[in-house]
Amino acid sequence: MAPAHHKICSEVFAQPWGACDIEVVGSTTIGAHAHAPGNALASTAPSVWVADGEASLYAQMVQSPSSLWRRDGSGLHLSSSCRGNIALWNAAASQLTIGTEWTGSFPLYYAARPGEGFLFASRMSVIASALQPTCDAMGVVEFLRDASFQSDRSYWTGIRRLQPGQALIYDVATDRVTVSERSQLWASTSNDDQRAWLEEVWDKLGRSVERDRAVSIMMSGGWDSRTLLARSVASSPPAKLMAYSHGDPRSREIRLAQQLSGAAGIAFHQEPIDGRCYDLSALQTGFDREEHLVFPHWHRAGRLAAAMGPRVVTAGVYGEVLGGHYGRAMLLQGSAKIREVLSGLVGARHASPPASSRDLAALSEFLHVRTLTRPWPVHRDWWEAAGITADELNGDIDRDLARLQTRGVRTVDQLIEAYVSEHRGSQYINAQIRSCRAHTDVSLPFAERTLLECACAFPLGVKIHNRLNQEMLRRFAPTLLRYPMAATLADARRPLIVQEASRLIRKGLELGRWRLHFASRGRVQSPRLSWVNFEFLRDGHELRAIVEDLRADLWDKSAILSRAEQLADGISGSAHPMSDQVMKIYTVDLALRAATGAHSRPMHAAAHATR
C-alpha cells in the first residue's frame, strides 16, 4: 500500500520487541521477529521470505529454509516439517504468496483494498493501526462469547483471518487476492486399527518434541501433559528438561504434577497465580506482542521460564485431538454431555458413514445459535446500534462447515471434531502456549502435521477420553500410570469408564464443598482438588484496575463492576470464570485502541460488517 501505511506498520510491529529484522524491496516492506538464536527473515534476490511459528521453524530458517515449502502456480505448499506460517515475496514477479500451517495455531491476518494494495501481519493491530478501519461488531461478539472467531472474522471490517491450512496469493499487477485450501486433516479415510497405529503415533510424537534446547514442560495432572512428559523424557536427557506448574500450591493436582515430574526424574518448578499476573504494565506488554490476554498466568510462565534457563516452553495443547475430546460432547452441557461421553466409551469404535444431506442439515441446526442475546459486559446502546442477529452468526458457522466439506471432510463425527478443533482448540486453548511467545519460543508437539494426520484418522470411538494415551503409557511409560488423574479419583490404570464415573463423584464433592464454603462464610475451606485458584480476585483490586483502564465505549462498566462486587460478596463457585470473562473484555479493549492512533480516544460503536 502507500508508503505511509508501511511506515506505520513497521513502527507498530517493531515497537513491543524493541528491534526487528526489516527488509525493503522497492515499494514493499517485510518485517519479522524471532527470539535468539532463531531467524525469521531471509532473502535471496529477488525473493524475501518470513516465518512465524514455533521454535523448530526458526531453527530451520537458519539451517535449511528451502526445506520448509515448495511453490507452484497455485501458491505455497508447506512441508510437513514446517510448524508455522511462511510468506514469500517475489520482487521480480511482483507476487506475494503465503501459506499457513494446518492447525491455524499461529494467527495471520490480511487486508486488501482494491487499487491500494495489500497488508498482512501476525497481529491484526498492526494492520488496524495503519488502516483505522471500522469495528466489526460481530467479530467482537464472537470473541466475547468463545474467545475465538468464526469464519475469517477479526475485530475489524476488511481485516480477514487466514484460516487453518489456507494458502494465499496476492498479485500486484492484477491487484487480485486468491485463497485456496491445503489442509487434508480429517479428510482421510478413518482407521480403527489401534494397535497398528499406536507405535507410529508414539514415534511421531518423539520426532515432534523439542530436542535441541533446554525445555520447560507446562505440567498438569492430566493426560496430555503426562503423555508429553513421557515422550520428552524418552527423547532428551532429563537435565535438559524442567516441569513448570502454576496454580494452587496446596492443591491435589499440583502435588500430582510434582510426583509425576519426580517419577520422570526431572526438576519441578511451581508458581502461584496471584496479582502479579494482572499487573497492567505486564498485560500491556503481553498484548502488544501476542494480542491475547485470556491466560495472563501463561504470559507470566513464559517470562519466568525464560529467566530460569529453558529457551523453549512446550505444552500438551492440541493433544485433545488425539485424546478424543473434541467430539459432540464438547458442545453439550450437563447430563447430555455425560450421556454422550458414556455412549462413546461403551459404543461402537468403527468409523461413521459419510454424512447424508439430512445429516448435514441436522448438524447445521445443532451448531446454530437459536437466539443471540446481548453479552452482559456491553452497553445496551452499542448493542442496539450494532444490530447483530443470530442469522449473521449462523452464516459464519455455515461458512466454516462448508469450507470443511470442500476440503473433503465427509462424516458428521469428523466435521464436528474439525470444527471444534479449529475454534476451541486452535484459537482458544492454543492461546495458552502462544501467550508464552511474548517472552520465549514455544513448541506444540501434538500439533505436528504427520502426528495429527494419524490422530485425525482414528474414529472418535477409538480415541475418546484418552484411550490411546492410556495405551501408549501402558506400553511405553507404565510408571506414570501409577498416579491418578487430576480430574478423576480413580487410578490411571483403571478402565476409562471407571475413571469417568469417578470424575462425576469428584465434581459432586467439589460442588458440595463450595456450597459449604459460602454457606459458612469461609469457615469451611474451599475445595483444593484442582490447580485453579483465583480466589485472590475476590478483593476486587485487580479487577477494578482493569475496569478503570477500559477505554472503548461499548462497555457497560457498571455491570462489570457489579459482577466484581458480587464476587467479593461471595458467590457460589470458583473465581476463575470471572477472570476468563474480564480478560476477554480487556483483550478486546486493547485491540480496539489500535485503530484510534493514540491510546486515549474511545472507539465509537459502528454498524456491523456486511458481507
C-alpha positions as CSV (number, residue, x, y, z in Angstrom):
1,M,0.0,0.0,0.0
2,A,1.0,3.6,0.4
3,P,4.5,4.3,2.0
4,A,2.7,5.9,4.9
5,H,1.0,2.6,5.7
6,H,4.3,0.8,5.5
7,K,5.9,3.2,7.9
8,I,3.1,2.9,10.5
9,C,3.0,-0.9,10.2
10,S,6.8,-1.2,10.6
11,E,6.8,1.0,13.7
12,V,3.8,-0.7,15.4
13,F,5.2,-4.2,14.6
14,A,8.6,-3.4,15.9
15,Q,7.6,-1.3,19.0
16,P,7.0,-4.1,21.5
17,W,10.1,-6.0,20.6
18,G,12.5,-3.0,20.5
19,A,14.1,-4.2,17.3
20,C,13.1,-6.3,14.3
21,D,14.5,-7.5,11.0
22,I,13.1,-5.2,8.3
23,E,13.8,-5.5,4.6
24,V,12.6,-3.0,2.0
25,V,12.4,-4.2,-1.6
26,G,11.2,-1.4,-3.9
27,S,7.8,-0.3,-2.6
28,T,7.4,-3.4,-0.4
29,T,8.4,-3.7,3.3
30,I,8.8,-7.1,5.0
31,G,9.5,-7.3,8.8
32,A,9.9,-10.2,11.2
33,H,11.0,-11.0,14.7
34,A,12.4,-14.2,16.3
35,H,13.8,-14.9,19.7
36,A,17.6,-15.5,19.5
37,P,19.2,-17.6,18.2
38,G,16.4,-18.2,15.7
39,N,15.8,-16.3,12.5
40,A,12.5,-15.2,11.0
41,L,13.6,-13.4,7.8
42,A,15.8,-14.4,4.9
43,S,16.4,-13.2,1.4
44,T,18.0,-14.3,-1.9
45,A,17.3,-11.8,-4.7
46,P,14.7,-11.3,-5.9
47,S,12.9,-13.0,-3.1
48,V,12.3,-12.3,0.6
49,W,10.6,-14.7,2.9
50,V,9.5,-14.6,6.6
51,A,8.4,-17.2,9.1
52,D,6.1,-17.1,12.1
53,G,5.6,-20.2,14.3
54,E,7.2,-22.4,16.9
55,A,10.9,-22.9,17.8
56,S,11.7,-25.6,15.2
57,L,10.6,-23.3,12.4
58,Y,13.1,-20.5,13.3
59,A,15.9,-23.1,13.6
60,Q,15.1,-24.4,10.1
61,M,15.1,-20.8,8.7
62,V,18.7,-20.7,9.8
63,Q,19.7,-24.2,8.7
64,S,17.6,-25.1,5.6
65,P,14.8,-22.7,4.7
66,S,14.3,-24.4,1.3
67,S,13.0,-27.5,3.1
68,L,10.1,-25.6,4.6
69,W,8.0,-25.2,1.4
70,R,7.7,-25.7,-2.3
71,R,6.0,-23.2,-4.7
72,D,4.0,-23.7,-7.8
73,G,1.4,-21.8,-9.8
74,S,-1.2,-22.3,-7.1
75,G,1.0,-20.8,-4.4
76,L,2.9,-22.2,-1.4
77,H,2.8,-25.8,-0.2
78,L,4.3,-26.0,3.2
79,S,6.2,-29.2,4.1
80,S,5.1,-31.4,7.0
81,S,8.1,-30.2,9.0
82,C,7.0,-26.5,8.7
83,R,5.4,-25.9,12.0
84,G,4.2,-22.3,11.4
85,N,3.4,-19.9,8.6
86,I,5.6,-18.7,5.7
87,A,5.2,-15.7,3.5
88,L,7.3,-15.3,0.3
89,W,7.6,-12.0,-1.6
90,N,9.0,-12.4,-5.2
91,A,10.0,-8.9,-6.3
92,A,10.7,-10.0,-9.9
93,A,7.1,-11.4,-10.3
94,S,5.6,-8.7,-8.0
95,Q,3.8,-11.5,-6.2
96,L,3.3,-12.4,-2.6
97,T,2.5,-16.0,-1.5
98,I,1.5,-17.0,2.0
99,G,1.0,-20.5,3.5
100,T,-0.5,-21.3,6.9
101,E,0.1,-24.5,8.8
102,W,-2.8,-26.9,9.1
103,T,-4.0,-26.2,12.6
104,G,-4.2,-22.4,12.5
105,S,-2.3,-22.2,15.8
106,F,-0.4,-19.1,14.7
107,P,-2.8,-16.3,13.6
108,L,-2.3,-14.4,10.3
109,Y,-4.4,-11.5,9.2
110,Y,-4.6,-9.6,5.9
111,A,-6.3,-6.6,4.3
112,A,-6.7,-5.9,0.6
113,R,-8.1,-2.7,-0.7
114,P,-8.8,-2.6,-4.5
115,G,-6.4,-0.1,-6.1
116,E,-4.5,0.5,-2.9
117,G,-2.6,-2.7,-2.2
118,F,-2.2,-5.4,0.4
119,L,-1.1,-5.6,4.1
120,F,-0.6,-8.7,6.2
121,A,0.6,-9.4,9.7
122,S,0.6,-11.9,12.6
123,R,-1.1,-9.2,14.7
124,M,-4.2,-7.6,13.5
125,S,-3.4,-4.4,15.5
126,V,-0.5,-3.8,13.1
127,I,-2.9,-3.5,10.1
128,A,-5.6,-1.7,12.1
129,S,-3.2,1.0,13.2
130,A,-2.5,1.9,9.6
131,L,-5.9,1.5,8.0
132,Q,-8.0,2.7,11.0
133,P,-11.0,0.5,9.9
134,T,-14.4,0.4,11.5
135,C,-15.2,-2.1,14.2
136,D,-16.8,-5.4,13.1
137,A,-19.3,-5.8,16.0
138,M,-20.0,-9.4,15.1
139,G,-16.3,-10.2,15.4
140,V,-16.2,-8.6,18.8
141,V,-19.2,-10.6,20.0
142,E,-17.8,-13.8,18.7
143,F,-14.6,-13.3,20.7
144,L,-16.6,-12.3,23.9
145,R,-18.7,-15.5,23.5
146,D,-15.9,-18.1,22.8
147,A,-12.5,-16.3,22.7
148,S,-12.4,-17.3,19.0
149,F,-13.6,-16.1,15.6
150,Q,-15.9,-17.8,13.2
151,S,-15.1,-18.0,9.5
152,D,-12.5,-15.3,8.6
153,R,-13.6,-12.6,11.1
154,S,-11.5,-10.3,13.1
155,Y,-12.4,-7.3,15.2
156,W,-12.3,-5.1,12.1
157,T,-14.2,-4.8,8.8
158,G,-11.8,-5.5,5.9
159,I,-9.2,-7.3,8.0
160,R,-9.6,-11.1,7.5
161,R,-8.1,-14.0,9.3
162,L,-6.4,-16.6,7.1
163,Q,-7.8,-19.9,8.2
164,P,-6.0,-23.2,9.0
165,G,-4.2,-24.7,6.1
166,Q,-5.1,-21.9,3.6
167,A,-2.7,-20.5,1.0
168,L,-2.9,-17.0,-0.4
169,I,-1.6,-15.3,-3.5
170,Y,-1.6,-11.5,-3.9
171,D,-0.6,-10.4,-7.4
172,V,0.4,-6.8,-7.7
173,A,-0.2,-6.5,-11.4
174,T,-3.8,-7.6,-11.3
175,D,-4.4,-6.4,-7.7
176,R,-6.0,-9.8,-7.1
177,V,-6.1,-12.0,-3.9
178,T,-6.7,-15.7,-4.3
179,V,-7.2,-18.0,-1.3
180,S,-7.1,-21.8,-1.6
181,E,-7.2,-24.8,0.8
182,R,-4.3,-27.0,1.5
183,S,-5.1,-29.0,4.7
184,Q,-6.1,-32.6,4.5
185,L,-6.8,-33.1,8.2
186,W,-10.0,-35.1,8.9
187,A,-10.3,-35.7,5.1
188,S,-8.7,-39.1,5.1
189,T,-10.3,-42.5,5.5
190,S,-10.7,-43.4,9.2
191,N,-8.5,-46.2,10.5
192,D,-9.9,-48.1,13.5
193,D,-6.9,-50.5,13.8
194,Q,-5.5,-49.0,17.1
195,R,-2.6,-51.5,17.5
196,A,-1.2,-50.9,14.1
197,W,-1.0,-47.2,14.6
198,L,-0.1,-46.9,18.3
199,E,3.6,-47.3,17.9
200,E,3.6,-45.0,14.9
201,V,1.9,-42.3,16.9
202,W,4.4,-42.7,19.7
203,D,7.3,-42.5,17.2
204,K,5.9,-39.3,15.5
205,L,5.4,-37.7,18.9
206,G,9.0,-38.5,19.7
207,R,10.1,-36.7,16.5
208,S,8.0,-33.7,17.2
209,V,9.2,-32.9,20.7
210,E,12.0,-30.3,21.1
211,R,15.4,-32.0,21.4
212,D,18.0,-29.3,20.7
213,R,17.4,-26.8,23.5
214,A,16.5,-26.8,27.2
215,V,12.8,-27.1,27.6
216,S,10.2,-26.2,30.2
217,I,7.2,-28.5,30.1
218,M,3.9,-27.0,31.2
219,M,2.8,-29.7,33.6
220,S,-0.6,-30.6,35.0
221,G,-2.1,-33.8,36.3
222,G,-3.9,-34.6,33.0
223,W,-3.4,-37.0,30.1
224,D,-1.9,-34.6,27.6
225,S,1.0,-33.2,29.7
226,R,1.6,-36.7,31.2
227,T,2.0,-38.2,27.7
228,L,4.2,-35.3,26.6
229,L,6.3,-35.7,29.7
230,A,6.8,-39.4,29.0
231,R,7.8,-38.8,25.4
232,S,10.1,-35.9,26.2
233,V,12.0,-37.9,28.8
234,A,12.4,-40.8,26.4
235,S,13.9,-38.4,23.8
236,S,16.0,-36.0,25.8
237,P,18.4,-36.1,28.8
238,P,16.4,-35.3,32.0
239,A,18.9,-32.4,32.7
240,K,17.6,-30.6,29.6
241,L,14.0,-30.7,30.9
242,M,12.1,-28.8,33.6
243,A,8.5,-29.1,34.6
244,Y,6.5,-26.0,35.3
245,S,3.1,-25.8,37.0
246,H,1.1,-22.8,38.1
247,G,-1.9,-22.7,40.4
248,D,-2.9,-23.5,44.0
249,P,0.3,-24.9,45.7
250,R,-1.8,-26.8,48.2
251,S,-4.0,-28.5,45.6
252,R,-4.1,-32.2,44.8
253,E,-3.3,-31.5,41.2
254,I,-0.1,-29.6,41.8
255,R,1.0,-32.5,44.1
256,L,0.3,-34.9,41.3
257,A,2.3,-32.8,38.8
258,Q,5.2,-32.8,41.2
259,Q,5.0,-36.5,41.8
260,L,4.9,-37.2,38.0
261,S,7.9,-35.0,37.4
262,G,9.8,-36.7,40.2
263,A,8.9,-40.1,38.8
264,A,10.3,-39.0,35.4
265,G,13.5,-37.7,37.0
266,I,13.2,-34.0,36.0
267,A,13.2,-30.8,38.0
268,F,9.9,-29.3,39.0
269,H,9.0,-25.6,39.5
270,Q,5.7,-24.3,40.9
271,E,4.3,-20.8,40.8
272,P,1.2,-19.5,42.5
273,I,-1.3,-17.5,40.4
274,D,-1.6,-14.1,42.1
275,G,-2.0,-10.4,41.4
276,R,1.4,-10.2,39.6
277,C,-0.2,-11.9,36.6
278,Y,-2.7,-9.0,36.3
279,D,-0.2,-6.1,36.5
280,L,-1.4,-3.6,33.9
281,S,2.1,-3.0,32.5
282,A,2.8,-6.7,32.1
283,L,-0.6,-7.2,30.5
284,Q,0.0,-4.4,28.0
285,T,3.4,-5.9,27.0
286,G,1.8,-9.3,26.6
287,F,-1.0,-7.9,24.5
288,D,1.4,-5.8,22.3
289,R,3.3,-9.0,21.5
290,E,0.6,-11.7,21.3
291,E,-2.8,-9.9,21.3
292,H,-4.4,-12.4,23.7
293,L,-4.8,-11.9,27.4
294,V,-7.3,-14.5,28.5
295,F,-4.5,-16.5,30.1
296,P,-2.3,-13.9,32.0
297,H,-0.7,-16.7,34.1
298,W,0.7,-18.2,30.9
299,H,2.3,-14.9,30.0
300,R,4.0,-14.9,33.4
301,A,5.0,-18.5,32.9
302,G,6.8,-17.7,29.6
303,R,8.7,-14.8,31.3
304,L,9.7,-16.8,34.3
305,A,10.6,-20.0,32.4
306,A,12.9,-17.9,30.1
307,A,14.6,-16.3,33.1
308,M,15.2,-19.7,34.7
309,G,17.2,-21.1,31.7
310,P,15.0,-23.1,29.3
311,R,14.6,-21.3,26.0
312,V,11.6,-23.2,24.8
313,V,8.3,-23.7,26.6
314,T,6.2,-26.7,25.5
315,A,2.7,-27.9,26.4
316,G,0.2,-30.7,25.6
317,V,-2.1,-28.3,23.7
318,Y,-3.9,-29.8,20.8
319,G,-3.4,-33.2,22.4
320,E,-7.2,-33.1,22.8
321,V,-7.5,-34.3,19.2
322,L,-5.5,-37.5,20.0
323,G,-7.4,-37.8,23.3
324,G,-10.8,-37.7,21.5
325,H,-12.1,-34.7,23.4
326,Y,-13.3,-32.6,20.5
327,G,-16.4,-34.5,19.6
328,R,-20.1,-33.7,20.1
329,A,-19.7,-33.9,23.9
330,M,-17.6,-30.8,23.9
331,L,-20.6,-28.9,22.6
332,L,-23.1,-30.2,25.2
333,Q,-23.7,-29.5,28.9
334,G,-24.8,-31.3,32.0
335,S,-26.5,-34.7,31.7
336,A,-26.4,-34.6,27.9
337,K,-22.6,-34.3,28.0
338,I,-22.4,-37.2,30.4
339,R,-24.6,-39.4,28.2
340,E,-22.5,-38.6,25.1
341,V,-19.2,-39.4,26.8
342,L,-20.5,-42.7,28.3
343,S,-22.0,-43.8,25.0
344,G,-18.7,-43.1,23.3
345,L,-16.8,-45.2,25.9
346,V,-19.2,-48.2,25.5
347,G,-20.4,-47.8,22.0
348,A,-19.0,-48.7,18.5
349,R,-15.5,-47.8,17.7
350,H,-15.6,-48.0,13.9
351,A,-15.8,-45.1,11.6
352,S,-19.2,-43.4,10.9
353,P,-20.5,-43.4,7.3
354,P,-20.4,-40.3,5.1
355,A,-23.0,-37.7,6.1
356,S,-26.2,-37.5,4.0
357,S,-27.8,-34.2,3.2
358,R,-30.2,-34.8,6.1
359,D,-27.3,-35.4,8.4
360,L,-25.6,-32.2,7.3
361,A,-28.8,-30.2,7.8
362,A,-29.1,-31.7,11.3
363,L,-25.5,-30.8,12.1
364,S,-26.0,-27.3,11.0
365,E,-29.1,-27.0,13.2
366,F,-27.2,-28.5,16.1
367,L,-24.4,-25.9,15.8
368,H,-26.7,-22.9,15.1
369,V,-27.5,-20.3,17.8
370,R,-31.2,-20.1,18.4
371,T,-31.2,-16.6,19.9
372,L,-28.4,-14.2,20.2
373,T,-28.7,-12.1,23.4
374,R,-26.7,-9.1,24.4
375,P,-23.4,-10.0,26.1
376,W,-23.7,-8.7,29.6
377,P,-20.5,-6.6,29.5
378,V,-21.6,-4.5,26.5
379,H,-23.7,-1.4,26.7
380,R,-27.3,-1.6,25.5
381,D,-26.9,1.4,23.2
382,W,-23.9,-0.2,21.5
383,W,-25.7,-3.5,21.1
384,E,-28.8,-1.9,19.6
385,A,-26.8,0.3,17.2
386,A,-24.8,-2.7,16.0
387,G,-28.0,-4.6,15.0
388,I,-26.4,-8.0,15.2
389,T,-28.6,-11.1,14.6
390,A,-28.3,-14.8,15.2
391,D,-28.6,-15.3,11.4
392,E,-25.3,-13.4,10.9
393,L,-23.5,-15.6,13.4
394,N,-25.1,-18.8,11.9
395,G,-24.0,-17.7,8.5
396,D,-20.4,-17.7,9.7
397,I,-20.9,-21.1,11.2
398,D,-22.3,-22.4,7.9
399,R,-19.3,-21.0,6.0
400,D,-17.0,-22.8,8.3
401,L,-18.8,-26.1,7.8
402,A,-18.9,-25.6,4.0
403,R,-15.1,-25.0,4.0
404,L,-14.5,-28.2,5.8
405,Q,-16.8,-30.1,3.4
406,T,-14.9,-28.6,0.4
407,R,-11.7,-29.8,2.0
408,G,-13.1,-33.4,1.9
409,V,-14.3,-33.9,5.5
410,R,-17.2,-36.3,5.0
411,T,-18.6,-37.7,8.3
412,V,-20.6,-35.9,11.0
413,D,-18.1,-37.0,13.6
414,Q,-15.1,-35.7,11.6
415,L,-16.9,-32.4,10.8
416,I,-17.7,-31.8,14.5
417,E,-14.1,-32.7,15.5
418,A,-12.6,-30.5,12.8
419,Y,-14.9,-27.6,13.7
420,V,-14.3,-27.7,17.4
421,S,-10.5,-28.2,16.9
422,E,-10.2,-25.1,14.6
423,H,-12.2,-22.9,17.0
424,R,-11.8,-24.0,20.7
425,G,-8.5,-25.9,20.1
426,S,-6.6,-23.6,17.7
427,Q,-7.8,-20.2,18.8
428,Y,-8.7,-20.6,22.5
429,I,-6.8,-23.4,24.1
430,N,-3.6,-22.9,22.0
431,A,-3.6,-19.3,23.1
432,Q,-2.2,-20.6,26.4
433,I,1.1,-21.6,24.9
434,R,1.0,-18.7,22.4
435,S,1.0,-16.4,25.4
436,C,4.4,-17.7,26.4
437,R,5.7,-16.5,23.0
438,A,5.7,-12.9,24.3
439,H,8.9,-13.9,26.1
440,T,10.3,-17.1,24.6
441,D,10.0,-19.7,21.9
442,V,7.3,-22.4,22.1
443,S,6.8,-25.9,20.9
444,L,3.4,-27.6,20.2
445,P,4.3,-31.3,19.6
446,F,0.7,-32.5,19.3
447,A,0.1,-30.0,16.5
448,E,2.8,-31.5,14.3
449,R,1.2,-32.4,10.9
450,T,2.1,-36.1,10.5
451,L,1.1,-36.8,14.1
452,L,-2.2,-35.0,13.6
453,E,-2.9,-36.9,10.3
454,C,-2.6,-40.1,12.4
455,A,-4.8,-38.7,15.2
456,C,-7.5,-37.5,12.8
457,A,-7.7,-40.8,11.0
458,F,-8.8,-42.6,14.1
459,P,-12.6,-42.8,14.7
460,L,-13.7,-40.9,17.7
461,G,-14.7,-44.1,19.5
462,V,-11.1,-45.4,19.3
463,K,-9.7,-42.2,20.9
464,I,-12.5,-40.9,23.2
465,H,-11.3,-39.7,26.5
466,N,-7.7,-40.7,26.1
467,R,-7.9,-44.4,25.2
468,L,-4.8,-44.0,23.0
469,N,-2.9,-42.0,25.7
470,Q,-3.6,-44.7,28.3
471,E,-2.5,-47.5,25.9
472,M,0.7,-45.6,24.9
473,L,1.6,-45.0,28.5
474,R,0.8,-48.6,29.4
475,R,3.2,-49.8,26.7
476,F,6.0,-47.2,26.9
477,A,5.8,-45.5,30.3
478,P,3.8,-47.6,32.7
479,T,5.3,-45.9,35.8
480,L,3.3,-42.7,35.0
481,L,0.0,-44.7,35.2
482,R,0.5,-45.4,38.9
483,Y,-0.7,-41.9,39.7
484,P,-4.4,-40.9,39.4
485,M,-5.6,-38.3,37.0
486,A,-6.2,-34.8,38.3
487,A,-9.8,-34.7,37.1
488,T,-10.7,-38.1,38.4
489,L,-10.3,-40.1,41.6
490,A,-9.5,-43.5,40.2
491,D,-6.1,-44.9,39.5
492,A,-4.9,-44.0,35.9
493,R,-4.6,-47.8,35.2
494,R,-8.3,-48.3,35.8
495,P,-10.7,-48.7,32.9
496,L,-11.7,-45.3,31.5
497,I,-15.4,-45.8,32.3
498,V,-14.4,-46.2,36.0
499,Q,-12.4,-43.1,35.7
500,E,-15.2,-41.1,34.2
501,A,-17.6,-42.3,36.9
502,S,-15.1,-41.1,39.5
503,R,-15.0,-37.7,37.7
504,L,-18.7,-37.3,38.4
505,I,-18.1,-38.1,42.1
506,R,-15.2,-35.6,42.2
507,K,-17.4,-32.9,40.7
508,G,-20.1,-33.6,43.2
509,L,-17.7,-33.4,46.1
510,E,-16.2,-30.2,44.8
511,L,-19.6,-28.6,44.3
512,G,-20.7,-29.6,47.8
513,R,-17.5,-28.2,49.3
514,W,-18.0,-24.9,47.5
515,R,-21.6,-24.6,48.9
516,L,-20.4,-25.3,52.4
517,H,-17.6,-22.8,52.0
518,F,-20.0,-20.0,51.1
519,A,-22.8,-21.0,53.5
520,S,-20.2,-21.0,56.3
521,R,-18.8,-17.6,55.1
522,G,-15.4,-19.2,54.6
523,R,-15.2,-21.2,57.8
524,V,-15.3,-24.4,55.8
525,Q,-12.2,-24.3,53.5
526,S,-12.9,-24.1,49.7
527,P,-12.0,-27.3,47.7
528,R,-8.3,-27.8,46.8
529,L,-8.5,-30.5,44.2
530,S,-7.7,-28.5,41.0
531,W,-4.8,-26.3,40.3
532,V,-7.3,-23.5,39.6
533,N,-7.2,-20.9,42.4
534,F,-8.2,-17.4,41.5
535,E,-9.7,-16.6,44.9
536,F,-7.4,-13.6,45.4
537,L,-9.5,-11.8,42.8
538,R,-12.4,-11.6,45.3
539,D,-11.0,-8.5,46.9
540,G,-11.6,-6.7,43.6
541,H,-8.3,-4.9,43.4
542,E,-7.0,-6.4,40.2
543,L,-10.5,-6.4,38.6
544,R,-11.2,-2.8,39.4
545,A,-7.8,-1.7,38.0
546,I,-8.6,-3.4,34.7
547,V,-12.2,-2.0,34.5
548,E,-10.9,1.5,35.2
549,D,-8.5,1.2,32.3
550,L,-11.2,0.2,29.8
551,R,-11.3,2.9,27.0
552,A,-13.8,1.7,24.4
553,D,-17.4,3.0,24.8
554,L,-19.1,-0.4,24.1
555,W,-18.6,-1.5,27.7
556,D,-21.2,-1.3,30.5
557,K,-18.7,-0.6,33.2
558,S,-21.3,-0.5,35.9
559,A,-22.4,-4.1,35.0
560,I,-18.8,-5.3,35.0
561,L,-18.1,-3.6,38.4
562,S,-21.3,-5.1,39.8
563,R,-20.2,-8.6,38.8
564,A,-16.9,-7.9,40.6
565,E,-18.7,-6.8,43.7
566,Q,-20.8,-9.9,43.7
567,L,-17.6,-11.9,43.5
568,A,-16.3,-10.0,46.6
569,D,-19.6,-10.6,48.4
570,G,-19.2,-14.4,47.9
571,I,-20.9,-16.2,45.1
572,S,-21.0,-20.0,44.7
573,G,-18.2,-21.4,42.7
574,S,-14.7,-20.6,41.6
575,A,-13.5,-17.0,40.8
576,H,-11.9,-18.5,37.6
577,P,-14.8,-17.8,35.3
578,M,-14.7,-14.1,36.2
579,S,-11.1,-13.9,35.2
580,D,-11.9,-15.5,31.9
581,Q,-14.6,-13.0,31.2
582,V,-12.8,-9.9,32.3
583,M,-9.6,-10.9,30.4
584,K,-11.7,-11.4,27.2
585,I,-13.1,-7.9,27.8
586,Y,-9.6,-6.4,28.3
587,T,-8.2,-8.2,25.2
588,V,-10.9,-6.7,23.0
589,D,-10.5,-3.2,24.6
590,L,-6.8,-3.1,23.9
591,A,-7.4,-4.4,20.4
592,L,-9.9,-1.6,19.7
593,R,-7.4,1.0,20.7
594,A,-5.2,0.1,17.8
595,A,-7.3,1.9,15.2
596,T,-7.6,5.1,17.3
597,G,-3.9,6.0,16.7
598,A,-3.3,7.1,20.3
599,H,-4.4,5.1,23.3
600,S,-6.8,7.7,24.6
601,R,-9.6,8.3,22.1
602,P,-12.6,6.0,22.7
603,M,-13.8,3.7,20.0
604,H,-17.4,4.5,19.0
605,A,-19.8,1.7,18.1
606,A,-20.1,1.1,14.4
607,A,-22.6,-0.8,12.4
608,H,-21.7,-4.5,11.9
609,A,-19.9,-5.7,8.8
610,T,-21.9,-6.5,5.7
611,R,-20.7,-9.5,3.8
